[in-house]
Amino acid sequence: MLKAILFDMDGTLLPMDAEAFTKAYMGSLAKKFAPHGYAPEEMIDAVWRGVAAMVKNDGTSINEEVFWATASARLGARVNADREKFDDFYRNDFDALKAACGFDPAAGAAVKALKARGYTLVLATNPVFPMTAQQKRLSWSGADEGDFALITSYENSHYCKPNPQYYAEILGKIGHAPDECLMVGNDAREDLAAEQAGIRTFLTTRCLINREKKDISQCPQGDFAALLEYVNTL
């Protein structure tokens, strides 16, 4: 019996062109730190290296520790003294990036409907951002933080998508078996990796990503109305 539903964020609850958002994000971050002596190219390179290291995380450290160890190796120890500036960026500058995203009222409505049915909801967005950034992006989608029992972030996760251990860690935290869960996402590589952890999947198609051209014909898919109909069958 279905008990928990995991939602991806980017391209799922929050429609967006991932490349356009990333370009805007990196540009904003570089602009924020240029006056503090960080060349834009080195800042962007450090962030990308940190993300790559988190994606490869083997679980020995939380993603936050992996990111900052990698960033400091690129930018020097000074970056550790400037971490409050990063926190300030996410608190006060990050909201401007909402303009780089779309909005789908059906997303928040679906979350509310499924919450009302009593399902445990998880915001299973790739934990390469701090919690502040995850909360901000969730608010842009029209969903509410209080609807979710768990939001993954770099502070509370030891893995990233598409590592199946990312999903296994979520299962351990919410206390549900794989066959009691459904993963809803838009990325055929990152979100369908949940199947390797024994979790059923549903693909949203508005911002579908299938870079590897996987055969996804057997995967339930569609818009949020189709998702609600599919959940009724489980």
N, C-alpha and C positions, 0 to 999 in steps of 0.2 A: 504494500500500500504506500502511496506517495505521501511523504511527510515533510520534505524540505525541498525548496527550490532555490538554486543558485543562479544569480544574475551577473552577467558581465556588464561592464559600464560602457566603455568607448565603442560606439557603433551599435550598441544594443539599447540600453536605457537612454543613452545620450548619443543621438545621431551626429556623426561628424565625418569629415574627410581627415583620416588619421595623419596624412602627410601635411596638410594645411595646419592642423592643430599643432603638430610637432614643430613646424617651422615657426609658428607664432610663439610657442612656449620657449623654444631655445633663444629666439631673438629677444624676448622679454627678459629672460634670465640673464643673458649676456649684457643687456643694457643696464640692468640693475647693478651688476658687479663691476662694470667698466670703471666707474669713479673710485672704486676701492683697489684699483691696481691689477685687475684680472683682465687680460686680453680676451676679447670675445672668442677667438678661435681656441684658446686653451681652456676656457670655461666650458664651451660646448663639447670639446674633446673629452674633458674630464667627466662630464655627465654621461656621455655615451659609453665611456669605459666603465663607469660605475653601474650603468644599466646592464651592460654585457656581463659584468661580474655577478650581478644578482641573478640573472637568468641562468648562469652556470652554477649557482650556489648549490652545494651538496648537502646542506642542512647542518653543517657544523657550527654556523653562526647565523644570527638573524640577518635579514637583508640589509637593515640599516647599518650594521657594523661592516658588512661587506662593501656597501656603497662608499662609506666614508674612508675606509682603509684604501680603497682604490682611488678615490678622489684626491686624498692627501698625497698619495704616491705620485700623482700627476701635477698637483698644484703646490705641493709643499705643506709643511706643518702649519703654515699660517692659516690655511683654510679651516682648521679645527677651531681657531679663535674666532672665526667669522661665521660659525654655524648659526648664531642668532640672527645674522643677516639673511640667511636662507629661510629660517622660520618666519622672519618678517615678510619676505617675498611671498610666501604662501598665504600668510594672513592678509596682506594688504595689496599685493600687486596681481596675484593669480586670478582674481575675479575678472580682470579685464579680458582674460582669454575666453570668457563665455561667448564673446562675439565671434569666435572661430568655430563655434559649435552650432548645431541645429537644435530643434526642439520638437518632441513628439508627445503631445498630451496623452496619447494612448499608453505610453510607457508608465507614467505615474499612475494612471487609472488601473492598469493591469496589476501593478504592485499592490495597490490598495485592495483590489478585488481578491487577490490571492491571500493577502494578509488576513482579510476578513473571513476567509474560509478556514483559517487556523493553521496554515502552513508556516513552518519555520523558513524565514527568508535570509539569504546570505548575499551580500554584495561581493561577489567573487571577481573583483577587478584586479588585474595584474598588480601585485604589491611592489611596484617600483617607485611609488610616491609615498610621502609621509601621510599620516592620517588626515592632517589638515587639508591637503590637496584632494584626498578621496572624498572628504565631506563636502568640500566646495563643489566638486564636479557632480556629486549626487544631488545637491540642491539645484544645480542648473537643469537637471533632468526632470524636475517636478516631483520626484519621489522624496520621502522623508527619512532621515536617519533613523528615527524611532521605529520604522517598519522592519528594520533588519536586526537579527540576533547577532550577526557578525559582519564586520567590514574588514576585508584584508588590506593591510598596508605594510610598508617596509619595516615598521616597528614590531609587528606581530607575526611575521611570516619568515619561514626558513627556505622557501622555494619560490619559484615563479612558473607561470605557464611557459611552455607546454609540458613541463615536468609533471607526470602523474602524481608525484609525491605532494605537489601543491594541493591537489584535490584530497589526497589521503589525510593531509594535515587538517583540512577543513572538517572532514568527516569526524576526526578525533575530537575536534573542539565542539561540534554540535551534537555529538553522540548519536548519529544516525548511521544505519548501514547503507552501503552504496545503492542497493536496490530500492531504497526508500527516498532516493534523491533524483532530481532532474537539474541538469545544467542548461541554462539558456544563454546563448551567445551568438556572435556573428562571424567568428573567425574559425574556419574549418581546421586550422592547425592547432591553435591555442585552446579553443573551447571544446572541440571534439576530443582533445586529449583526456577529458574527463572519462571517456569510455574505457580508457586503459585502467582507470581506478574502479570500474564497475558501475559508473553512473550513467544513466540515460541522458540523452541530449536533445536539444531543440535548437535549430538555427533560425535566427531572425534574418530577414532577407533585404531590409531597406538599405543596409550598409554592409552587405555580405562581402567577406574577404575569403578568397580561396586561391592564394598565390600558387600553391602547388598543384592546382587543378585536380584535387581529389574527387573521387566519385562520391558525391553526397546525396545521390538520388534516393537512398534508403533512409536518410535522416529526416525525421519530421521537421518541417520548416514552414515559414510564412510570417505574417505580421502578428501583432499582439492579439488580435481577435482570434487568429488561428491557434495561437498559443493557449488561450483560455479554452478553446474547444478541445484541444489536445489533452490538456490537463483533466478535462471531464471524462476522458476515456481511461485514465489511469486508476 
